[in-house]
Amino acid sequence: MLFLFRHKAAALSPFMLLLLGACAYVTPSQPAAPPLPALAKPAPFSAADAVFVQKLNTMDLAQIGMANIARTHAARNDIALVGETISKDIGALQARLAKVAAAHALTLPAQPSGPEQKQIERLQRWQGAAFDRHYIRYFTATHAKIKPVLASQIATSKNPDLVAIARDVQTRLADYQAVMR
């Protein structure tokens, strides 16, 4: 019996050592985590960009207000349809502009300013062919004012989002003016 006990003890020894060794085994250290990618820097935003955003926002709000009136007051069907298109397109561009402005902590008004609101109210008094004449005249004058601002923004801005918005506005305004002739 003593022999069996010694045998079992001798047989269990390596097993016990294995268990003790497994408990004492220290896992190697984890490899260092790769560095995090650099945060994307926002596109540069200058004071001139802020002025452009304010001007474009003012024009957009006035255009949307006028376009909404054109849908109901125009005599020409093409002007009513362009009014609907302007409302949708400029509204989408306005959302993009607001997103860029918010990324740079710039707050944009949601309503047209005083002079633009007065112009909208003045235009709202007209119906039919008289409305068409006044609306086309207003649109042409607004397009003439914003055209050099858009060209300057495209040429000088280092903010690719604003340049893309300016190009889109420039293209769309030219298309709308071609329809209104």
PAPAKOL-450986 format. One record per residue (C-alpha): residue number from 1; residue in one letter; y, x, z. Coordinates in steps of 0.2 Angstrom, whole numbers, plus 5000, padded with zeros to 4 digits. Example, Ala and Ser with C-alpha at 12.3 -4.5 7.8 and 13.67 -1.06 7.14 Angstrom:
2
    n  res    yy    xx    zz
    1    a  4978  5062  5039
    2    s  4995  5068  5036
***
This chain:
181
    n  res    yy    xx    zz
    1    m  5000  5000  5000
    2    l  5011  5014  5004
    3    f  5008  5021  4986
    4    l  5013  5004  4978
    5    f  5029  5004  4988
    6    r  5033  5021  4983
    7    h  5029  5017  4965
    8    k  5040  5002  4965
    9    a  5054  5012  4972
   10    a  5052  5025  4960
   11    a  5051  5012  4946
   12    l  5066  5003  4952
   13    s  5077  5018  4954
   14    p  5082  5020  4936
   15    f  5085  5002  4934
   16    m  5096  5002  4950
   17    l  5105  5017  4943
   18    l  5108  5008  4927
   19    l  5115  4993  4936
   20    l  5126  5004  4947
   21    g  5131  5014  4932
   22    a  5135  4998  4923
   23    c  5146  4992  4937
   24    a  5155  5008  4938
   25    y  5158  5010  4919
   26    v  5176  5010  4915
   27    t  5181  5003  4899
   28    p  5191  5015  4888
   29    s  5210  5010  4887
   30    q  5215  4998  4874
   31    p  5224  5006  4859
   32    a  5242  5004  4859
   33    a  5249  4988  4851
   34    p  5257  4991  4835
   35    p  5276  4989  4836
   36    l  5284  4972  4833
   37    p  5292  4970  4816
   38    a  5311  4972  4817
   39    l  5320  4955  4818
   40    a  5327  4949  4802
   41    k  5346  4953  4803
   42    p  5356  4938  4797
   43    a  5366  4941  4781
   44    p  5383  4948  4784
   45    f  5396  4935  4787
   46    s  5414  4940  4785
   47    a  5431  4931  4789
   48    a  5433  4928  4770
   49    d  5415  4919  4771
   50    a  5421  4908  4785
   51    v  5436  4903  4776
   52    f  5426  4899  4760
   53    v  5414  4889  4771
   54    q  5428  4879  4778
   55    k  5436  4876  4761
   56    l  5419  4871  4753
   57    n  5415  4860  4767
   58    t  5432  4851  4765
   59    m  5430  4849  4746
   60    d  5412  4843  4748
   61    l  5416  4829  4761
   62    a  5430  4823  4750
   63    q  5419  4824  4734
   64    i  5405  4814  4743
   65    g  5418  4801  4749
   66    m  5425  4799  4732
   67    a  5408  4798  4724
   68    n  5402  4784  4735
   69    i  5417  4774  4730
   70    a  5414  4778  4711
   71    r  5397  4770  4713
   72    t  5405  4753  4716
   73    h  5422  4754  4708
   74    a  5420  4763  4692
   75    a  5421  4753  4675
   76    r  5411  4766  4666
   77    n  5393  4767  4669
   78    d  5392  4785  4667
   79    i  5405  4788  4681
   80    a  5395  4777  4692
   81    l  5379  4786  4689
   82    v  5388  4803  4691
   83    g  5395  4797  4707
   84    e  5378  4793  4714
   85    t  5372  4810  4708
   86    i  5386  4819  4716
   87    s  5383  4810  4732
   88    k  5365  4816  4732
   89    d  5368  4834  4726
   90    i  5383  4838  4736
   91    g  5375  4830  4751
   92    a  5360  4842  4749
   93    l  5372  4857  4746
   94    q  5382  4852  4762
   95    a  5366  4852  4772
   96    r  5363  4870  4766
   97    l  5381  4875  4770
   98    a  5379  4868  4787
   99    k  5364  4878  4790
  100    v  5372  4894  4785
  101    a  5387  4890  4796
  102    a  5376  4886  4811
  103    a  5367  4902  4809
  104    h  5384  4911  4811
  105    a  5391  4899  4825
  106    l  5403  4891  4814
  107    t  5406  4872  4817
  108    l  5410  4861  4802
  109    p  5419  4844  4803
  110    a  5408  4830  4798
  111    q  5423  4819  4791
  112    p  5436  4823  4778
  113    s  5452  4830  4784
  114    g  5468  4819  4785
  115    p  5475  4823  4767
  116    e  5457  4820  4759
  117    q  5454  4804  4769
  118    k  5471  4798  4763
  119    q  5466  4802  4745
  120    i  5450  4793  4747
  121    e  5459  4778  4754
  122    r  5471  4778  4739
  123    l  5457  4779  4727
  124    q  5448  4765  4735
  125    r  5462  4753  4730
  126    w  5458  4755  4712
  127    q  5445  4746  4702
  128    g  5438  4747  4684
  129    a  5447  4758  4671
  130    a  5461  4762  4682
  131    f  5449  4769  4695
  132    d  5440  4779  4681
  133    r  5457  4787  4676
  134    h  5462  4792  4694
  135    y  5444  4798  4699
  136    i  5443  4809  4683
  137    r  5460  4816  4687
  138    y  5456  4819  4705
  139    f  5440  4827  4701
  140    t  5447  4838  4687
  141    a  5461  4844  4699
  142    t  5449  4847  4713
  143    h  5438  4857  4701
  144    a  5452  4867  4695
  145    k  5457  4872  4713
  146    i  5439  4876  4719
  147    k  5434  4886  4703
  148    p  5443  4902  4707
  149    v  5437  4901  4725
  150    l  5419  4900  4720
  151    a  5421  4914  4707
  152    s  5429  4925  4720
  153    q  5415  4921  4733
  154    i  5402  4925  4720
  155    a  5410  4941  4716
  156    t  5414  4948  4733
  157    s  5403  4940  4746
  158    k  5388  4950  4753
  159    n  5380  4935  4760
  160    p  5366  4930  4748
  161    d  5365  4912  4755
  162    l  5383  4909  4752
  163    v  5383  4916  4734
  164    a  5368  4905  4730
  165    i  5377  4890  4737
  166    a  5393  4895  4727
  167    r  5383  4897  4711
  168    d  5375  4880  4713
  169    v  5392  4871  4717
  170    q  5400  4880  4702
  171    t  5386  4874  4690
  172    r  5385  4857  4697
  173    l  5404  4854  4696
  174    a  5404  4860  4678
  175    d  5390  4848  4673
  176    y  5399  4833  4682
  177    q  5415  4837  4673
  178    a  5406  4838  4656
  179    v  5399  4821  4659
  180    m  5416  4813  4664
  181    r  5425  4818  4648
***
